[in-house]
Amino acid sequence: MTTHIRRVVGMTAALVALCAGLAACGSDDGDDAGGADKSITLGIIPSWTDGLSTAYLWKEILDREGYDVEIKDIADAAPLYTGVAKGDIDVYPSAWSEVTHEAYMDQYGDDLEDLGAYYEGAALTLAVPEYSKISSIADLPDYAKELDGKIIGIEPGAGLTKTTKESVIPAYGLDDDFTLVESSTTAMLAELQKAVKDQREIVVTLWRPFWANAQFKVKDLEDPDGALGKTEALHAIATKGFGDEHPEVAKMFANFTLDDETYGSLEKSVVDAYDADKEAGVEAAVKTWLDENPDFVDNLKS
């Protein structure tokens, strides 16, 4: 009897030790269950307000779900994709992965995971103010003098910059008359604002969706040769394995969609707040937006 009791006690102790070991392993298995790592890093190019808006929206949503979310500001698309591919960044929540960033997807695709598209119909554009006499990219050579031979662009590493240099300019024979001014989104918008104020001609690289299209009353130039490429959807791109590590979050990303009206209201509130009070203003704006859209988070979980 004593020997039997000793055996039972010994077996019980072994089972306890085994369960403790399994629990310890389980705490690192990446599942969204209790005890798992709930730290998530989102990467954005802060001057691109689609990423700015969606990242802070996701930060607030995931904070409410008990996650510890960090947003990393990256200057350009190339290091952002590199960071996601290497696992230094978990998710790029607003990637132009189908067309604009196709080269980065080709380069890093094996180390990336597509969590789904949230917006349909995104497009690259060359745009002019509504009052402009120019209606097509093909007309630009006729207005080289009025435009001072400049197409005002954004960041050098942007897919839009690459497309403009390698596709648009050659397709329309703009090499001799025009220079693409590579700068930043902020600098481009400053030039556009000054030109609109002075009612003078300017052509800039732009995209949709983007709040500046309405803010500055611009029109897209026709692209008869299709040099700017097709419209595309905006995706959340994660480091490979993210869905296995955070299945509940991956499911929410898969259910995430914004139409033009919903997107516009989010982006405008975020941009206005960012201009006024930077990060603190954006966080407050997103909280208000979610309060005004009470079913939004529930729909992500359905």
C-alpha positions in Angstrom: 0.0 0.0 0.0 2.8 2.4 1.0 4.6 1.6 -2.3 1.4 2.2 -4.3 0.9 5.6 -2.6 4.5 6.5 -3.4 4.0 5.6 -7.0 0.8 7.7 -7.2 2.6 10.7 -5.6 5.5 10.3 -7.9 3.3 10.1 -11.0 1.4 13.1 -9.8 4.5 15.1 -9.3 5.8 14.1 -12.7 2.4 15.2 -14.3 2.6 18.5 -12.5 6.1 19.1 -13.8 5.1 18.1 -17.3 2.1 20.4 -17.3 4.2 23.2 -16.0 6.7 22.6 -18.8 3.9 22.6 -21.4 2.4 25.8 -20.0 5.8 27.5 -20.2 6.2 26.4 -23.8 2.6 27.5 -24.5 3.4 31.0 -23.3 5.8 31.4 -26.1 3.8 29.7 -28.9 2.4 33.0 -30.2 -1.2 32.0 -29.8 -3.6 34.9 -28.9 -4.6 32.9 -25.8 -3.8 34.2 -22.3 -0.2 34.5 -21.5 0.9 34.8 -25.1 3.1 37.6 -26.4 0.6 40.5 -27.3 3.1 43.0 -28.6 2.6 44.2 -32.2 4.6 46.7 -34.2 3.0 48.6 -37.0 5.1 50.3 -39.6 4.1 53.4 -41.5 5.4 56.2 -43.7 3.8 59.1 -41.7 3.5 61.5 -44.6 1.3 58.9 -46.4 -2.0 59.5 -44.6 -3.6 56.2 -45.6 -1.0 54.4 -43.5 -1.1 57.1 -40.8 -4.9 56.8 -40.5 -5.2 53.0 -40.5 -2.2 52.5 -38.2 -3.6 54.7 -35.5 -7.0 53.2 -36.0 -5.6 49.7 -35.5 -3.5 50.8 -32.5 -6.6 52.0 -30.7 -8.6 48.9 -31.7 -5.9 46.5 -30.5 -5.1 48.5 -27.4 -8.7 48.0 -26.4 -8.2 44.2 -27.0 -5.3 44.1 -24.6 -2.4 44.3 -27.1 0.7 46.4 -26.6 1.0 48.3 -30.0 3.9 50.3 -31.2 3.9 52.4 -34.3 7.3 52.9 -36.1 7.7 55.8 -38.5 9.8 54.8 -41.5 11.0 57.4 -44.1 10.5 55.3 -47.2 8.8 52.2 -48.7 12.0 50.2 -49.2 13.1 50.1 -45.6 9.6 49.6 -44.5 9.2 46.4 -46.6 12.6 45.3 -45.5 11.6 45.7 -41.9 8.4 43.7 -42.3 10.3 40.9 -44.2 12.9 40.7 -41.5 10.3 40.6 -38.7 11.4 43.9 -37.1 8.0 45.2 -38.0 4.9 43.0 -37.7 2.4 44.7 -40.1 2.4 47.4 -42.7 -1.4 48.2 -42.5 -1.7 50.1 -45.8 0.5 48.6 -48.5 0.1 49.4 -52.2 1.2 45.8 -52.9 -0.6 45.0 -56.1 0.9 47.6 -58.5 2.8 50.5 -56.8 4.8 48.3 -54.5 4.8 45.2 -56.8 8.7 45.3 -57.0 9.0 45.0 -53.2 6.5 42.2 -53.1 8.5 40.4 -55.8 11.7 41.0 -53.8 10.4 40.1 -50.3 7.2 38.1 -51.0 8.6 34.8 -49.6 9.0 36.5 -46.2 5.6 38.3 -46.2 2.0 37.4 -45.5 -1.0 39.1 -47.0 -3.7 39.7 -44.4 -6.3 41.0 -46.9 -7.4 44.1 -48.8 -9.3 46.9 -47.0 -9.9 49.4 -49.8 -10.6 48.9 -53.5 -9.9 51.3 -56.4 -6.7 52.9 -55.3 -4.9 54.7 -58.1 -1.7 56.6 -58.9 -2.3 60.0 -60.7 -0.7 63.0 -62.1 -2.9 65.9 -61.1 -3.4 69.6 -61.7 -5.6 72.2 -60.0 -9.2 72.2 -61.2 -8.7 75.6 -62.9 -5.9 74.3 -65.0 -6.2 74.2 -68.8 -4.4 70.9 -68.9 -6.5 67.8 -69.2 -4.1 65.0 -70.2 -0.6 63.9 -69.5 -0.1 64.0 -73.3 -0.7 67.7 -73.2 2.1 68.5 -70.8 4.8 69.3 -73.4 2.6 72.1 -74.6 2.7 73.6 -71.1 6.4 73.0 -70.2 7.1 76.8 -69.9 4.1 77.5 -67.7 5.1 74.5 -65.5 8.7 75.6 -65.4 9.6 72.1 -66.7 8.8 70.5 -63.4 6.7 67.6 -62.2 6.5 68.0 -58.4 7.0 64.6 -56.8 7.2 62.9 -53.5 9.8 60.6 -51.7 12.5 59.1 -54.0 11.7 55.5 -52.9 8.0 55.7 -53.4 6.4 53.4 -56.0 4.7 56.4 -57.5 8.1 58.1 -58.0 9.5 54.9 -59.7 6.4 54.7 -62.0 6.6 58.3 -63.0 10.3 58.1 -63.8 10.3 54.7 -65.5 6.9 54.6 -67.2 5.1 57.9 -67.4 8.0 60.2 -68.5 9.2 57.8 -71.3 5.7 56.9 -72.5 4.8 60.6 -73.1 8.2 61.8 -74.2 8.7 64.2 -71.3 12.4 63.5 -70.9 13.5 66.6 -72.8 11.1 69.1 -71.3 10.5 68.0 -67.7 12.3 67.1 -64.5 10.7 65.0 -61.8 11.4 66.9 -58.6 11.8 64.2 -55.9 11.2 65.6 -52.4 8.6 64.5 -49.9 4.8 64.3 -49.7 4.9 67.3 -47.3 7.1 69.4 -49.7 4.9 68.4 -52.6 1.8 69.5 -50.8 3.4 72.8 -49.8 4.2 73.5 -53.5 0.7 72.6 -54.5 -0.8 74.9 -51.8 1.3 77.8 -52.9 0.4 77.3 -56.6 -3.3 77.1 -55.9 -3.2 80.2 -53.8 -1.5 82.1 -56.7 -3.8 80.4 -59.3 -0.8 79.3 -61.3 -0.1 76.0 -63.2 1.4 73.1 -61.4 1.5 69.3 -62.0 2.1 67.0 -59.1 2.3 63.2 -58.5 -0.8 62.2 -56.4 -2.9 59.2 -55.6 -6.3 58.1 -54.5 -7.5 57.7 -51.8 -5.9 60.9 -50.4 -7.5 63.8 -48.6 -5.5 66.4 -50.6 -7.6 65.7 -53.7 -10.6 67.3 -52.1 -8.6 69.8 -50.0 -6.9 71.5 -52.9 -9.6 70.8 -55.6 -7.4 69.0 -58.1 -8.3 66.9 -61.1 -6.5 63.8 -62.4 -4.9 64.1 -65.8 -6.1 61.6 -68.4 -3.6 58.8 -69.0 -4.4 57.5 -72.5 -1.4 55.3 -72.6 -2.1 53.7 -69.2 1.4 54.5 -68.0 0.4 55.0 -64.4 -0.9 51.4 -64.2 -4.1 49.9 -63.2 -6.1 50.7 -60.1 -5.4 48.5 -57.1 -6.5 47.5 -53.6 -4.8 48.5 -50.4 -3.6 45.6 -48.3 -2.3 44.8 -44.8 1.0 43.1 -45.3 2.6 41.2 -42.3 5.8 39.4 -41.6 5.5 35.7 -42.5 3.9 33.6 -39.7 2.0 36.5 -38.2 -1.4 34.8 -38.8 -0.2 31.7 -36.9 1.2 33.9 -34.0 -1.8 36.2 -33.8 -4.8 34.4 -35.4 -7.4 36.6 -33.8 -5.7 39.8 -35.0 -5.3 38.3 -38.5 -9.0 37.5 -38.6 -9.8 41.1 -37.7 -7.5 42.4 -40.5 -9.2 40.0 -42.9 -12.6 41.5 -42.0 -11.4 45.1 -42.3 -12.9 47.1 -45.1 -13.4 50.8 -45.8 -15.5 52.4 -48.5 -14.8 55.9 -49.8 -17.2 57.6 -47.4 -15.9 55.8 -44.3 -12.3 56.2 -45.3 -12.8 59.9 -46.1 -14.3 60.6 -42.7 -11.4 58.7 -40.9 -8.6 60.3 -42.9 -9.9 63.8 -42.6 -10.3 63.6 -38.9 -6.8 62.1 -38.5 -5.1 64.6 -40.8 -6.8 67.6 -39.1 -5.8 66.3 -35.7 -2.2 65.5 -36.8 -1.8 69.0 -38.1 -3.1 70.4 -34.8 -1.5 68.2 -32.2 0.6 65.4 -33.8 0.4 62.0 -32.2 -1.8 63.0 -29.2 -4.2 64.6 -31.6 -4.4 61.6 -33.8 -5.1 59.2 -30.9 -7.9 61.5 -29.7 -9.4 61.7 -33.2 -9.4 58.0 -33.7 -11.1 57.4 -30.3 -13.8 59.9 -31.4 -14.2 58.3 -34.8 -14.7 54.8 -33.2 -17.2 56.3 -30.8 -19.1 57.6 -33.8 -18.9 54.2 -35.5 -19.9 51.9 -32.7 -20.4 48.8 -34.8 -17.0 49.0 -36.5 -15.0 46.8 -34.1 -17.9 44.3 -33.7 -17.9 43.8 -37.5 -14.1 43.0 -37.4 -14.7 40.2 -35.0 -17.7 38.6 -36.8 
